[in-house]
Amino acid sequence: MSGIIEKKKQVVEEITEKFRASQTAVVVDYRGLNVAEVTALRKELRDAGIEFKVYKNSMTRRAVEVVELTELNDTLVGPTAIAFSNDDVVAPARILNNFMKEHEALEIKGGVIEGEVATLEQIKELADLPNYEGMVSMLLSVLQAPIRNFAYVTKAIAEQKEEQGA
């Protein structure tokens, strides 16, 4: 009997550590997906460095209490899986949201973003953000704009002086 309790404690500790270490954790209901669809989803998440696990809700509730994210308890009903991402904040929400568009059976129930419980709306907003490379590209274009404008003005002044001198 105590062996079973020890295993359960280990599982709760594992879930607790995953919540602490992850940038983002997205809770989904996967009821209605067939094996092939779940396998495809797992592969897509794994390729992005995201861990997708199914835990018993009772174990997850205990872990959520330890990390003080008890508002997440409302989402821990029915078949529940959690996508944990330690590196990319946006990737789990984006991948799950895109998968949900193609497979109506998948339902995002909520999640945690950087240690704070997030609503479904916040998860969807996060999913609409561009990935890291897209954000860097946008930042670089914003940084280049003043330099580009300065170059155009300088060129225009040079051409104007050239016309005046001729």
N, C-alpha and C positions, 0 to 999 in steps of 0.2 A: 504494500500500500504506500509506504513512504517513497518507494522508487518512482511511482506514478506522480506523486506530488513534486518530487525533485525534477522530473522531466517537465512538468507543467511550469515550475518556477524558472527553469532554463529557457523555455519558450517565451515566457513573459519578459525575461531579461533580454532575450534576443530582439523581441519587438521593441522594447524600450530603447535599446541601443540604436536600432534602425531609425526610430523617430528622432533621437538626439543627433545622429550623424547626418541625417538627410537634409538637403536644402528644401526639397519638396516631397510631399507624400500625398498621392491622390487616391481616394477611396472610390472603388467602383463596384457596381452590381453586374456580374457577368452572366446572370441567369438568362438562358435562352441562346447562348452561343454554343455552337457544336465544337467538338474536339479540334477539328481543323482550324476553325476561326480562332480559338484560344491559343493554339500552337502558333499561328501566324502573328497574333498579337504579342505573345511572349517573345518571339524571334525579333520582331520590330523593336520592342522595348530593350531587349538584351543587346541588340546592335547599337543602341544609343547609350548603353551603359546604365540602364535602369533595371532595378530588381523588382520583379513582379511576383508577389507571394500571396498565398491564401492561408489565413490563420482563422482559428475559431474566434468568433466574436467575443466570447467570454474572456479569452486570453488577451485579446486586443484591448478590451475595456480596462483590464487591470493595468496593462502597460500605459494606456492613455491617462489613467489616474496618476501613475508614477511621474509622468512627464508633464502633468497638469494641463492636459488638453481635453478636459472632460466634456466640452461642448461637442466634441467629435462623437460622443456616445450615441447621439441621435441617428448618425449615419450607419452605425454598426448593427444593422438589422438585415436578416436574410443573407444569401450568399454574397460574401464580401471578399474582395481582393484589394491589395494595396500596392501601388507602384511607388517605390522609393528611389529618389535620385540624389546622390551625394554631390554631384558636380554642377549639373545644369538645372537651373530653376524652372525654365520654360518647357523643356523637352517632354516631361511626362504628361503635362496638361495638353500640349500640342498634339502629341502622338495619340493619346486616348481620345481627344476631341475629334481628330480626323478619322480615327477608326470608328468612332460612334456615328459619324455621318454616313459611313458605308454599311454599318451593322447596327440597326436600331435596337437590338437586344441589349447592347452594352449601355450602361447608364452611369454617368459620373454622379456620385452622391455628395462629395465634399473633399476636404483635404487639409493639409497643413503646408503653409508657405513660410519658410524661414522661421519656424518655431511658433507661428501664430495660426490658429484655426481659420481657415478660409471658407467663404460661402461658395455656393455653386457658381454664382455670378462672377466672383473674383477668379475662380479657376478658369472660367470661359474667357475672361479678359486676358488672363495670362496666356491662354492657348492661342490668342490672336496676335500676340507679340511675335516679332521676327526672332529667328534663332541668333546665336552669338555672332556669327559671321555677318548676318544681315544688319545687326545693330552696329557693329564695327564699321561696316560700309556706310551706313547712314551718318555716323559720327565723322568719318573721314570726309564725306562730301560737305558736311556743315563746316568743318575746319578749312577745307580748301576753297570755299566760296569767297571769302574776303581776298585771298591771294589771287584767285582767278579774276575777280573784279578789278583789283589793282593792276594786274597785267593788261586787261582790256583798256583801262584808262590810260596807262602808260603808252600803249601802242597807239591809241587814238591821238594822244598829244604829240607823239613822235611823227605820225603821219601828217598832222596838222602843221607842224613846224616845217616839215619837208615841203609841203605844198606852198607855204608862205615864202620859203627860201627860194623856190624855183621860179 
